[in-house]
């Protein structure tokens, strides 16, 4: 399949970076008349709160594709209010530092009701996708509950959302864990989508807590090794800095420098049983391209700021080009 073709794409994504990138994927593929991408979404930062099931990364991508996300805050629904959240706090329920918007809470209530009726997370996301024309097929990485726990240096642990949102990653982490993930399985359709893909795109999401849990699900790594598709990643590091959030703290906890080349080395070359065939680095990091190439990974220098959907689509075009499509 050559350049300008209609590729079948799979995206590994999570977080705000993943949602912006997915918007770019949809635009880039639509211009080519390509099939809708399959987006495998991180569910490691899911949680139960006030009796409802939250899937922050799933919702970020759903809201972004639906044109319903709050682009100012960077999370939640546009035009949301917080009356229910205020009432929960008056009752001493929930977490006072974790805001549940009223519209957003409607999503969580619907999800929880469907789960309690016996639907799987995969089926719940499929039902959610019927409300808006998303232009992409979303799949959770697994139907199992494998919430991320942050183990601190003193041995105590807390849910990732508490560490990330309440403490702003200020508590030094010793490691990140997803209890139960070793016995989890890929959600239905994930392995098949990877096998049938022409390209697998790794979004510029947090490598540790967004992409890491996806890769840790048994069966996904072998599927990525076996696919005939090219695996192309986009660096979440520009000019030696994280674009958003506290990914640098996460990287430091696993001994990885905050640089485009170091993250590429963390993922590794697919030829050496790693993940990547090609890696997009920002123009600001062009000097690191030879170090990436030395890993056995094709290095492509491109503008990587996702300032709007068109800029994101241009990044995806460059990634597709790196895959020979």
Number of C-alpha atoms within 10 A of each C-alpha: 10 10 13 16 14 17 22 19 24 28 26 24 31 35 28 22 22 29 27 26 30 31 24 24 30 22 21 21 24 15 11 12 13 16 16 20 25 23 29 27 27 28 30 30 24 20 19 13 14 10 11 17 19 23 21 22 24 25 24 25 28 23 21 23 22 16 16 15 22 16 13 8 9 14 19 24 22 18 11 15 14 15 11 15 20 16 11 16 14 10 9 10 13 16 15 14 11 13 17 24 20 18 16 20 21 12 18 22 15 14 23 20 15 16 16 9 9 11 15 17 23 18 17 19 19 14 13 17 18 9 9 13 11 20 20 19 15 24 27 26 30 27 17 19 17 22 20 23 22 26 20 17 12 9 10 11 17 14 18 23 20 16 20 16 12 14 11 12 20 11 14 16 21 17 17 22 18 20 14 12 20 11 10 18 17 21 19 15 15 22 19 11 22 26 19 14 20 22 26 30 28 25 28 28 29 27 25 23 25 26 25 16 25 26 21 16 22 16 14 20 16 13 16 22 19 12 19 15 22 23 28 28 27 25 24 27 26 19 15 16 14 19 20 14 14 15 22 22 20 22 20 16 17 14 11 17 17 21 22 28 26 18 20 27 21 18 19 19 23 19 13 12 13 16 25 27 21 25 29 30 29 24 17 15 19 16 13 18 21 13 16 25 17 12 18 17 25 19 25 21 17 18 16 24 14 18 9 12 18 14 17 24 23 19 23 28 20 21 26 26 15 22 22 15 18
